[in-house]
């Protein structure tokens, strides 16, 4: 039984390896939080939202899994 509030581990692994569908799934999961973070004066700033998404994707590619079985 998985927690619906979490992105599945397999999806994160696929996203960190650059699979576009997995990246989109992760972005969809966090879209509400990204939109809240990009609010300025009560309105969504599209440039800020795009910047947050770009930095989030860059962070996905830098993520490393320690202790993965080889």
Buried (B, 14 or more C-beta within 10 A) or exposed (E): EEEEEEBBEEBBBBBBEEEEEBBEBBBEBBEEEBEEEBEEEEEBBEEBBEEBBEEBBEEBEEEEEEEEEE
